[in-house]
Amino acid sequence: MSAPTPPPSGPSVTEREARQVAEAAREQDWRKPSFAKELFLGRFRLDLIHPHPLPADEDARRGEEFLAKLRDFCETKIDSARIEREAKIPDEVINGLKELGALGMKIDTKYGGLGLTQVYYNKALALVGSANPSIGALLSAHQSIGVPQPLKQFGTQEQKDEFLPRCARTDISAFLLTEPDVGSDPARLATMAVPDGDSYVLDGVKLWTTNGVVADLLVVMARVPKSDGHKGGITAFVVEAAADGITVEHRNAFMGLRGLENGVTRFHQVRVPAAHRIGPEGAGLKIALTTLNTGRLSLPAMCVGAGKWCLKIAREWSGAREQWGKPVALHEAVGAKISFIAATTFALEAVLDLSSQMADEDRNDIRIEAALAKLYGSEMGCLMADELVQIRGGRGFETAESLAARGERAVPAEQVLRDLRINRIFEGSTEIMHLLIAREAVDAHLKVAGDLIDPDKSLSDKAKAGAKAGGFYARWLPKLVTGAGQLPRSYAEFHPSGHADLSPHLRYVERTARKLARSTFYAMSRWQGKMETKQGFLGRVVDIGAELFAMSAACVRAELLRTTEDHGREAYQLADTFCRQSHIRVDELFDRLWTNTDDIDRKVVKGVLSGTYTWLESGVVDPSGEGPWIADATPGPSTRENVHRPIR
């Protein structure tokens, strides 16, 4: 029996309605402390991250054993040049990863997985991503956002028993949310799941389905229409990729990650058992966002791996290459780039390990920390790769294949730059991450004063909100005037004998967190309900918070290494260097909070869209091909060949 045919397109929604959908999907409460949340409120809670938390001995032992096996596999079985040349990960490599247990790194041992901690899962991604980023992306998409993570957090016991053993050893999974006309605005989701007896019938088209070309299992987000007995709303389902009516219509190709198995997937009258629905109807977006709280950490993990590789190549090359009588590393212009790569790699690893360990301990709410790690890691990773290309000069722009053909070391610097670029878009673009983090950062303000700036609230509601806000700010604002950052002996434990002095940096973080909170409060008072439209301002606020978090993590990691390992003095030097560099960036961002071109930029944009400056476009030809800006995604049967190829 066939189900009713769904409407041909997704709903048309206003900006306000779209915001309401996003707001309903976010976690509303803070049941655990959050270092980053406190930081944005002007409270530097060093006690939440110091002393640096550590994994349990048994977790570390199992993690190190797996990393040793994975390193051997990466060194002996992965030919990155072949993947780049053929634009495909060889089946034998994927099958080898399956045998190694790499598909089940985050899956509990009782389901056949390895049960690694978040810390060691991320170390594994950094390692395998350095061998080839496409492999890192495959494993990450499978475990960080694919079937295992949503089921771990929201699945029924029956679902875990049925699907997790498959995901641990044999089956690759994918996550399907984006559509041709739906990106960061899920309120317009068009894929429908129409209830029909004890099943749902899916119709729609999904775009950029990472792993979708080779996947065995899919997490699909679809809209359930509201009806008798059905709450409706965006809902998550586990779907068998080989089910009747599913067609992978195209394998996408990109500027980087050439081995990525990413495609366009069409659903036509695909029947999915109700037992395969994850969570209740309408909970799909909440499930997706909660999954991403830790899932986003996979991207900075691979950025850390890339930073380590960039540092290795920069060191080896700039020591061997001589210009004007000395190695290029000793020329200040090049040396500054090497210092940036070294210090930033140290800080990114500090941010990643701290966030990951906090995720493992589950004592803190890390939704902001993970988002900051993703944002900061993806931005700084691209900068480090770009600086490496510059250090390598013409050889940085030349492909590894070309270098090898003319007898030089095949260093894929340009490939790493291309491969890393997507991280600023994957799992929340930089622009969306700015808004997401900003929303969480001002959550305390909206809880006490949100009704004051809501145009739909009555005068009585505003009066109540005013009284509530008055009490909150009477207690909060005085605390932003003075703090430990103004006391010259604060954080003295970060100035051990014979090491760089990190205590001034922590005092700077404490003072600057209060300054950032004051600036945010002033902006909310000034713009009120228009605050959400000030995306330039909000982005800078978030970037300042990211720098302060990174400085804090770098100092705490340096102290950990001083007390537990052999490289304490060097770690202190790297942390000191990073904090000095970060300090300069923060000061520039503060200047740009109030001195910027945001207003005039908006005027120019309106002129561009209205055609005022089309004369400026004359004198060139457009090599773009023909076709619509957005492909037609009307539901219906597929007319294309199915390029789905499960790996066995």
C-alpha positions as CSV (number, residue, x, y, z in Angstrom):
1,M,0.0,0.0,0.0
2,S,1.5,3.4,-1.0
3,A,1.4,6.4,1.2
4,P,0.0,9.8,0.2
5,T,2.3,11.8,-2.0
6,P,3.8,14.7,0.0
7,P,3.7,18.3,-1.1
8,P,6.2,19.3,-3.8
9,S,8.3,21.6,-1.7
10,G,9.1,22.6,1.9
11,P,7.3,25.2,3.8
12,S,7.7,28.9,3.2
13,V,8.7,30.5,6.5
14,T,9.4,34.0,7.8
15,E,12.7,35.0,9.4
16,R,11.0,35.0,12.8
17,E,9.5,31.6,12.3
18,A,12.9,30.2,11.2
19,R,14.5,31.6,14.4
20,Q,11.7,30.1,16.5
21,V,12.4,26.6,15.0
22,A,16.2,27.0,15.8
23,E,15.5,28.3,19.3
24,A,13.2,25.4,20.1
25,A,15.9,22.9,19.0
26,R,18.7,24.3,21.3
27,E,19.2,23.0,24.8
28,Q,17.3,25.4,27.0
29,D,18.9,24.7,30.4
30,W,22.4,24.7,31.9
31,R,22.5,21.8,34.3
32,K,26.3,21.7,34.6
33,P,28.9,24.4,34.8
34,S,30.5,25.8,31.7
35,F,33.9,27.5,31.6
36,A,33.2,29.3,28.3
37,K,29.7,30.4,29.4
38,E,31.2,31.9,32.5
39,L,34.0,33.5,30.5
40,F,31.5,35.4,28.3
41,L,29.7,36.6,31.5
42,G,33.0,38.1,32.7
43,R,33.7,35.3,35.2
44,F,37.1,33.6,34.8
45,R,36.5,30.2,36.4
46,L,40.0,28.8,36.2
47,D,39.0,26.2,38.8
48,L,36.8,24.5,36.1
49,I,39.8,23.6,33.9
50,H,42.8,23.6,36.3
51,P,44.4,21.3,37.3
52,H,44.0,19.9,33.8
53,P,41.8,16.8,33.9
54,L,43.4,13.5,32.8
55,P,42.1,10.2,31.3
56,A,42.0,7.2,33.5
57,D,45.0,4.9,33.3
58,E,43.1,2.1,31.7
59,D,41.5,4.4,29.1
60,A,45.0,5.8,28.3
61,R,46.5,2.3,28.0
62,R,43.8,1.1,25.6
63,G,43.9,4.3,23.6
64,E,47.7,4.2,23.2
65,E,47.6,0.5,22.1
66,F,45.1,1.4,19.3
67,L,47.1,4.5,18.2
68,A,50.1,2.3,17.8
69,K,48.2,-0.1,15.5
70,L,46.6,2.7,13.6
71,R,50.0,4.4,13.1
72,D,51.4,1.2,11.6
73,F,48.3,1.0,9.3
74,C,48.7,4.6,8.2
75,E,52.4,4.2,7.4
76,T,52.1,0.9,5.6
77,K,48.6,0.7,4.1
78,I,47.6,4.2,3.1
79,D,48.9,5.7,-0.1
80,S,47.7,9.3,0.1
81,A,49.1,10.2,-3.4
82,R,47.0,7.4,-4.9
83,I,43.8,8.7,-3.2
84,E,44.5,12.2,-4.5
85,R,45.3,10.8,-8.0
86,E,42.3,8.4,-8.3
87,A,39.9,10.6,-6.2
88,K,38.9,7.5,-4.2
89,I,39.8,5.7,-1.1
90,P,40.7,2.1,-2.2
91,D,38.2,-0.5,-0.9
92,E,41.1,-2.5,0.6
93,V,42.0,0.5,2.8
94,I,38.4,0.9,4.1
95,N,38.2,-2.8,4.7
96,G,41.5,-2.7,6.5
97,L,40.1,0.1,8.8
98,K,37.1,-2.1,9.4
99,E,39.3,-5.0,10.5
100,L,41.3,-2.7,12.7
101,G,38.1,-1.7,14.5
102,A,38.3,2.0,13.4
103,L,34.6,2.1,12.5
104,G,33.8,1.4,16.2
105,M,36.3,3.7,18.0
106,K,33.5,5.5,19.9
107,I,31.1,2.5,20.2
108,D,31.0,0.7,23.5
109,T,32.8,-2.7,23.7
110,K,29.5,-4.5,24.5
111,Y,28.4,-3.8,21.0
112,G,31.7,-4.8,19.4
113,G,33.4,-1.4,19.4
114,L,36.7,-0.2,20.9
115,G,35.1,2.1,23.5
116,L,37.7,4.8,23.2
117,T,37.4,8.0,25.0
118,Q,36.8,11.3,23.2
119,V,40.4,12.2,23.9
120,Y,41.8,9.1,22.1
121,Y,39.2,9.2,19.4
122,N,40.3,12.6,18.5
123,K,44.0,11.6,18.6
124,A,43.2,8.8,16.2
125,L,41.4,11.2,13.8
126,A,44.4,13.6,14.0
127,L,46.7,10.7,13.1
128,V,44.6,9.2,10.3
129,G,43.7,12.6,9.0
130,S,47.4,13.5,8.6
131,A,47.8,10.4,6.5
132,N,44.9,11.5,4.3
133,P,42.1,13.9,5.3
134,S,39.5,12.1,3.3
135,I,39.9,9.1,5.5
136,G,39.6,11.2,8.6
137,A,36.4,12.7,7.1
138,L,35.0,9.3,6.4
139,L,35.6,8.0,9.9
140,S,34.4,11.2,11.5
141,A,31.1,11.5,9.5
142,H,30.4,7.8,10.4
143,Q,31.0,8.1,14.2
144,S,30.7,11.8,15.1
145,I,27.4,12.6,13.4
146,G,26.4,9.3,11.7
147,V,24.3,6.5,13.3
148,P,26.4,5.6,16.3
149,Q,26.3,8.9,18.2
150,P,22.6,9.7,17.9
151,L,21.7,6.2,18.9
152,K,24.2,6.3,21.9
153,Q,22.4,9.4,23.2
154,F,18.8,9.0,22.1
155,G,18.3,5.4,20.7
156,T,16.2,2.7,22.3
157,Q,17.9,-0.4,23.6
158,E,16.4,-2.4,20.7
159,Q,17.9,0.1,18.2
160,K,21.3,0.0,19.9
161,D,21.3,-3.8,19.8
162,E,20.3,-3.9,16.1
163,F,22.5,-1.2,14.6
164,L,25.6,-0.5,16.8
165,P,27.3,-4.0,16.3
166,R,26.9,-3.4,12.5
167,C,28.4,0.2,12.8
168,A,31.3,-1.1,14.9
169,R,32.7,-3.5,12.4
170,T,31.0,-3.6,9.0
171,D,28.5,-0.9,8.1
172,I,29.4,2.7,7.2
173,S,26.9,5.4,8.2
174,A,26.0,8.9,7.0
175,F,24.0,11.9,8.3
176,L,21.5,13.5,5.9
177,L,20.1,16.9,6.8
178,T,21.1,19.4,4.1
179,E,19.0,19.8,0.9
180,P,19.5,21.7,-2.3
181,D,17.5,24.7,-1.0
182,V,18.1,24.1,2.7
183,G,21.4,24.8,4.5
184,S,21.6,26.5,7.9
185,D,17.8,27.2,7.9
186,P,16.3,23.8,8.8
187,A,12.8,25.4,9.2
188,R,12.5,25.1,5.4
189,L,13.2,21.3,5.3
190,A,11.3,19.8,2.4
191,T,12.0,16.0,2.8
192,M,8.8,14.5,4.2
193,A,8.1,11.4,6.3
194,V,4.4,10.6,6.0
195,P,3.0,8.2,8.6
196,D,1.4,5.1,7.2
197,G,0.4,2.4,9.6
198,D,3.4,1.2,11.5
199,S,5.8,2.9,9.0
200,Y,6.7,6.3,7.6
201,V,7.1,6.9,3.9
202,L,10.0,9.2,3.0
203,D,10.1,11.5,-0.1
204,G,12.7,14.1,-0.8
205,V,16.3,14.9,-1.9
206,K,19.4,15.4,0.3
207,L,22.5,17.2,-0.8
208,W,26.2,16.8,0.4
209,T,25.6,13.5,2.0
210,T,29.1,12.7,3.3
211,N,29.7,8.9,3.1
212,G,26.3,8.7,1.3
213,V,27.8,7.1,-1.8
214,V,29.2,4.1,0.2
215,A,26.9,4.1,3.3
216,D,25.0,1.1,4.6
217,L,23.0,3.0,7.2
218,L,21.7,6.6,7.1
219,V,20.4,9.1,9.7
220,V,17.8,11.1,7.8
221,M,16.1,14.2,9.0
222,A,12.6,14.6,7.6
223,R,9.5,16.6,8.3
224,V,6.5,14.6,9.7
225,P,3.2,16.4,8.9
226,K,1.0,17.1,12.0
227,S,-2.1,14.9,12.1
228,D,-4.3,13.0,14.5
229,G,-2.0,11.0,16.8
230,H,1.1,12.6,15.3
231,K,2.8,15.6,16.8
232,G,4.8,16.1,13.6
233,G,7.9,18.2,13.1
234,I,11.4,17.5,12.0
235,T,12.2,13.9,13.0
236,A,15.3,11.7,12.9
237,F,15.2,8.1,11.3
238,V,17.7,5.3,10.8
239,V,17.3,4.2,7.2
240,E,18.8,1.2,5.4
241,A,20.7,2.7,2.5
242,A,19.8,-0.2,0.2
243,A,16.1,0.2,0.8
244,D,13.8,0.4,-2.3
245,G,13.3,3.9,-3.5
246,I,16.7,5.3,-2.5
247,T,19.0,6.5,-5.3
248,V,22.4,8.0,-5.0
249,E,22.1,10.2,-8.1
250,H,25.5,11.8,-8.1
251,R,28.9,11.6,-6.5
252,N,30.1,15.2,-5.8
253,A,33.6,16.4,-6.5
254,F,35.3,19.2,-4.6
255,M,38.4,21.4,-4.5
256,G,39.8,19.3,-1.7
257,L,39.1,16.0,0.0
258,R,39.1,14.3,-3.3
259,G,38.5,10.9,-1.8
260,L,35.3,12.0,-0.1
261,E,32.3,9.8,-0.9
262,N,29.8,12.6,-0.8
263,G,26.7,12.6,-3.0
264,V,23.1,13.5,-3.8
265,T,20.5,11.1,-2.4
266,R,16.9,10.9,-3.5
267,F,14.1,9.2,-1.5
268,H,11.0,8.1,-3.4
269,Q,8.3,6.4,-1.4
270,V,10.9,4.8,0.9
271,R,9.2,2.9,3.7
272,V,10.9,3.1,7.1
273,P,9.6,1.2,10.1
274,A,8.3,3.4,13.0
275,A,10.7,1.4,15.2
276,H,13.6,3.0,13.4
277,R,12.6,6.5,14.4
278,I,15.1,8.1,16.8
279,G,13.4,9.8,19.7
280,P,9.9,11.3,19.4
281,E,8.5,13.2,16.5
282,G,9.7,16.7,16.3
283,A,12.9,16.0,18.2
284,G,15.1,15.7,15.1
285,L,16.8,19.1,15.3
286,K,17.4,18.8,19.0
287,I,19.0,15.4,18.4
288,A,21.2,16.8,15.7
289,L,22.4,19.8,17.7
290,T,23.0,17.7,20.8
291,T,25.0,15.1,18.7
292,L,27.1,18.0,17.4
293,N,28.1,19.2,20.9
294,T,30.9,16.6,20.9
295,G,30.7,15.6,17.2
296,R,32.2,19.0,16.2
297,L,35.4,18.1,18.0
298,S,36.4,15.8,15.2
299,L,37.2,18.8,12.9
300,P,39.6,20.6,15.2
301,A,41.2,17.2,15.8
302,M,42.1,17.0,12.2
303,C,43.2,20.6,12.2
304,V,45.6,19.8,15.0
305,G,47.0,16.9,12.9
306,A,47.5,19.3,10.0
307,G,49.2,21.9,12.2
308,K,51.7,19.3,13.5
309,W,52.5,18.3,9.9
310,C,52.8,21.9,8.8
311,L,55.3,22.5,11.6
312,K,57.3,19.4,10.6
313,I,57.5,20.5,6.9
314,A,58.2,24.1,7.8
315,R,61.1,23.1,10.1
316,E,62.7,20.7,7.6
317,W,62.3,22.9,4.6
318,S,63.2,26.2,6.1
319,G,66.4,24.7,7.6
320,A,67.5,23.2,4.3
321,R,66.6,26.1,2.0
322,E,69.1,28.9,2.0
323,Q,68.8,32.4,0.7
324,W,71.3,35.3,1.1
325,G,73.7,33.2,2.9
326,K,71.5,31.6,5.6
327,P,68.5,29.3,6.1
328,V,65.2,31.0,5.2
329,A,64.0,30.2,8.8
330,L,66.5,32.7,10.1
331,H,65.0,35.5,8.0
332,E,62.6,37.3,10.3
333,A,59.7,37.4,7.8
334,V,59.8,33.6,7.5
335,G,60.6,33.0,11.1
336,A,57.5,34.8,12.2
337,K,55.4,32.4,10.2
338,I,57.1,29.4,11.7
339,S,56.6,30.8,15.2
340,F,52.9,31.3,14.5
341,I,52.5,27.7,13.3
342,A,54.4,26.3,16.3
343,A,52.6,28.4,18.9
344,T,49.1,27.9,17.3
345,T,49.5,24.2,17.0
346,F,50.3,24.0,20.7
347,A,47.3,26.1,21.5
348,L,44.9,24.1,19.2
349,E,46.0,20.8,20.8
350,A,45.5,22.4,24.2
351,V,41.9,23.5,23.3
352,L,41.2,20.1,21.8
353,D,42.5,17.9,24.6
354,L,40.9,20.1,27.3
355,S,37.5,20.1,25.6
356,S,37.7,16.4,24.9
357,Q,38.7,15.4,28.4
358,M,35.9,17.6,29.8
359,A,33.5,15.7,27.4
360,D,34.7,12.4,28.7
361,E,34.3,13.4,32.4
362,D,30.9,14.8,31.7
363,R,31.2,17.2,34.7
364,N,30.8,20.3,32.5
365,D,28.5,21.4,29.8
366,I,30.9,21.8,26.8
367,R,28.5,23.0,24.1
368,I,30.2,26.3,23.9
369,E,33.7,24.9,24.3
370,A,33.2,22.4,21.5
371,A,31.8,25.0,19.2
372,L,34.7,27.4,20.0
373,A,37.2,24.5,19.3
374,K,35.5,23.9,15.9
375,L,35.4,27.6,15.0
376,Y,39.0,28.4,16.2
377,G,40.5,25.2,14.9
378,S,39.1,25.5,11.4
379,E,40.1,29.2,11.0
380,M,43.6,28.8,12.4
381,G,44.2,25.5,10.6
382,C,43.6,27.2,7.3
383,L,45.9,30.1,8.3
384,M,48.7,27.7,9.2
385,A,48.4,25.8,5.9
386,D,48.4,29.0,4.0
387,E,51.5,30.2,5.8
388,L,53.2,26.8,5.0
389,V,52.4,27.3,1.3
390,Q,54.0,30.8,1.5
391,I,57.1,29.4,3.3
392,R,57.5,26.8,0.6
393,G,57.1,29.5,-2.1
394,G,56.6,28.2,-5.7
395,R,57.0,24.7,-4.4
396,G,54.1,25.3,-2.0
397,F,51.9,26.0,-5.0
398,E,53.2,23.1,-7.0
399,T,51.5,19.7,-6.6
400,A,53.2,16.8,-4.9
401,E,52.9,14.8,-8.1
402,S,54.7,17.5,-10.1
403,L,57.4,17.8,-7.5
404,A,58.1,14.1,-7.6
405,A,58.1,14.0,-11.4
406,R,61.0,16.5,-11.5
407,G,62.9,14.8,-8.7
408,E,62.0,16.6,-5.5
409,R,60.3,15.6,-2.3
410,A,56.6,15.2,-2.9
411,V,55.3,17.6,-0.3
412,P,51.5,18.1,-0.7
413,A,51.3,21.6,0.8
414,E,48.8,22.9,-1.7
415,Q,46.7,19.8,-1.1
416,V,46.5,20.3,2.6
417,L,45.4,23.9,2.1
418,R,42.6,22.7,-0.2
419,D,41.6,19.9,2.1
420,L,41.4,22.1,5.2
421,R,39.3,24.8,3.5
422,I,36.1,22.9,3.9
423,N,36.4,22.8,7.7
424,R,35.3,26.5,7.7
425,I,32.0,25.3,6.2
426,F,31.6,21.7,7.5
427,E,29.2,21.1,10.5
428,G,28.4,24.8,10.8
429,S,30.1,27.5,8.8
430,T,32.2,30.1,10.6
431,E,29.4,32.6,10.2
432,I,26.8,30.2,11.6
433,M,29.1,29.2,14.4
434,H,29.5,32.9,15.3
435,L,25.7,33.2,15.7
436,L,25.3,29.9,17.5
437,I,28.0,30.7,20.0
438,A,26.8,34.3,20.4
439,R,23.3,33.0,21.2
440,E,24.6,30.7,24.0
441,A,26.9,33.5,25.2
442,V,24.0,35.9,25.8
443,D,21.7,33.2,27.1
444,A,21.8,34.5,30.7
445,H,20.9,38.0,29.5
446,L,18.0,36.7,27.5
447,K,16.7,34.7,30.4
448,V,16.4,37.7,32.6
449,A,15.8,40.5,30.1
450,G,14.5,38.8,26.9
451,D,11.0,39.9,27.4
452,L,12.1,43.5,27.6
453,I,13.2,43.5,24.0
454,D,10.6,41.1,22.6
455,P,8.1,43.2,20.6
456,D,5.3,40.6,21.0
457,K,5.3,40.8,24.8
458,S,2.7,42.8,26.7
459,L,3.4,45.8,28.9
460,S,2.8,43.7,32.0
461,D,5.2,41.0,30.8
462,K,7.8,43.7,30.2
463,A,7.3,45.2,33.6
464,K,7.9,41.8,35.2
465,A,11.0,41.3,33.1
466,G,12.2,44.7,34.1
467,A,12.0,43.9,37.8
468,K,13.8,40.5,37.2
469,A,16.5,42.1,35.1
470,G,17.0,44.9,37.6
471,G,17.8,42.4,40.3
472,F,20.2,40.4,38.1
473,Y,22.2,43.3,36.9
474,A,22.3,44.9,40.3
475,R,24.3,41.8,41.4
476,W,26.2,41.2,38.2
477,L,27.4,44.5,37.0
478,P,29.5,45.5,40.1
479,K,31.4,42.3,39.8
480,L,32.7,43.4,36.4
481,V,34.6,46.4,37.9
482,T,37.4,44.6,39.7
483,G,38.9,41.1,39.8
484,A,42.0,38.9,40.3
485,G,43.4,40.2,37.0
486,Q,44.3,43.5,38.7
487,L,46.3,41.9,41.5
488,P,50.0,41.5,40.5
489,R,50.5,38.2,42.3
490,S,47.4,36.4,41.0
491,Y,48.0,33.0,39.4
492,A,51.5,32.9,40.8
493,E,51.7,29.1,40.4
494,F,52.0,29.7,36.6
495,H,55.4,31.3,37.2
496,P,57.6,28.4,38.3
497,S,61.3,29.0,38.6
498,G,63.3,28.7,35.4
499,H,60.2,28.9,33.1
500,A,58.4,31.6,31.2
501,D,55.9,33.6,33.2
502,L,52.4,32.8,32.2
503,S,50.7,34.5,35.1
504,P,50.4,37.9,33.3
505,H,48.5,36.1,30.5
506,L,45.9,34.6,32.9
507,R,45.5,38.0,34.6
508,Y,44.9,39.5,31.1
509,V,42.3,36.8,30.4
510,E,40.5,37.6,33.6
511,R,40.5,41.4,33.0
512,T,39.5,41.0,29.3
513,A,36.7,38.6,30.1
514,R,35.2,41.3,32.3
515,K,35.7,43.9,29.6
516,L,34.1,41.6,27.0
517,A,31.0,41.2,29.3
518,R,30.8,44.9,29.8
519,S,31.0,45.5,26.0
520,T,28.3,42.9,25.4
521,F,26.0,44.5,28.0
522,Y,26.5,47.9,26.5
523,A,25.7,46.6,23.1
524,M,22.5,44.9,24.3
525,S,21.4,48.1,26.0
526,R,22.2,50.1,22.9
527,W,20.6,47.9,20.2
528,Q,18.1,45.8,22.3
529,G,15.9,43.8,19.8
530,K,18.2,44.7,16.9
531,M,21.2,43.0,18.6
532,E,20.6,39.8,16.6
533,T,21.1,41.6,13.4
534,K,24.5,43.0,14.4
535,Q,26.3,39.9,13.1
536,G,29.6,41.7,12.7
537,F,29.7,42.8,16.3
538,L,28.6,39.4,17.5
539,G,31.2,37.6,15.4
540,R,34.0,39.8,17.0
541,V,32.7,39.1,20.5
542,V,32.8,35.4,19.8
543,D,36.3,35.6,18.3
544,I,37.5,37.4,21.4
545,G,36.0,34.6,23.5
546,A,37.7,32.0,21.4
547,E,41.1,33.7,21.8
548,L,40.6,33.9,25.6
549,F,39.6,30.2,25.8
550,A,42.7,29.3,23.7
551,M,45.0,31.3,26.0
552,S,43.5,29.7,29.1
553,A,43.8,26.2,27.6
554,A,47.4,26.8,26.5
555,C,48.5,28.0,29.9
556,V,46.8,25.1,31.7
557,R,48.3,22.5,29.3
558,A,51.8,24.0,29.7
559,E,51.5,23.6,33.5
560,L,50.3,20.0,33.0
561,L,53.3,19.2,30.8
562,R,55.6,20.8,33.3
563,T,54.4,18.6,36.1
564,T,53.9,15.3,34.2
565,E,56.3,15.2,31.2
566,D,59.7,16.1,29.9
567,H,58.9,19.2,27.9
568,G,57.6,21.6,30.5
569,R,60.0,24.4,29.8
570,E,59.4,24.2,26.1
571,A,55.6,24.1,26.6
572,Y,55.8,27.2,28.8
573,Q,57.7,29.0,26.0
574,L,55.2,28.0,23.4
575,A,52.2,29.0,25.6
576,D,53.9,32.3,26.3
577,T,54.5,33.0,22.6
578,F,50.9,32.0,21.7
579,C,49.4,34.2,24.4
580,R,51.5,37.2,23.3
581,Q,50.3,36.7,19.7
582,S,46.7,36.2,20.8
583,H,46.8,39.3,23.0
584,I,47.5,41.4,19.9
585,R,44.6,39.8,18.0
586,V,42.3,40.4,20.9
587,D,43.2,44.1,21.1
588,E,42.6,44.5,17.4
589,L,39.2,42.8,17.7
590,F,38.2,45.1,20.6
591,D,39.1,48.1,18.5
592,R,36.9,46.8,15.7
593,L,33.9,46.3,18.0
594,W,33.2,50.0,17.7
595,T,35.4,51.2,14.9
596,N,34.4,49.3,11.8
597,T,32.6,49.6,8.4
598,D,29.5,47.5,9.3
599,D,27.0,50.3,8.5
600,I,28.6,51.4,5.2
601,D,29.0,47.7,4.2
602,R,25.3,47.2,4.5
603,K,24.7,50.2,2.2
604,V,27.1,48.8,-0.3
605,V,25.5,45.4,-0.2
606,K,22.1,47.0,-0.9
607,G,23.6,48.8,-3.9
608,V,25.2,45.6,-5.2
609,L,21.9,43.7,-5.0
610,S,20.0,46.5,-6.7
611,G,22.4,46.7,-9.6
612,T,24.0,50.1,-8.6
613,Y,27.5,48.8,-9.3
614,T,27.0,46.6,-12.3
615,W,29.2,48.9,-14.3
616,L,32.1,47.7,-12.1
617,E,31.6,44.1,-13.5
618,S,32.3,45.2,-17.1
619,G,35.5,44.1,-18.9
620,V,35.4,40.4,-18.0
621,V,33.8,37.3,-19.3
622,D,32.0,34.7,-17.1
623,P,33.3,31.2,-17.7
624,S,30.4,29.7,-15.6
625,G,28.2,27.1,-17.3
626,E,24.5,27.2,-17.8
627,G,21.9,26.0,-15.3
628,P,19.9,27.1,-12.3
629,W,21.6,28.4,-9.1
630,I,19.8,25.7,-7.1
631,A,19.0,22.3,-8.6
632,D,15.4,21.2,-8.8
633,A,14.6,18.9,-5.8
634,T,10.9,18.1,-6.6
635,P,10.0,14.8,-5.0
636,G,9.4,11.9,-7.3
637,P,11.1,8.8,-8.8
638,S,14.7,9.1,-9.8
639,T,15.7,9.3,-13.5
640,R,19.4,8.8,-12.9
641,E,21.7,5.8,-12.5
642,N,22.2,4.7,-8.9
643,V,25.9,5.2,-8.1
644,H,25.6,3.8,-4.5
645,R,28.4,1.3,-4.0
646,P,28.5,-0.4,-0.6
647,I,32.0,-1.6,0.3
648,R,32.3,-5.3,1.2
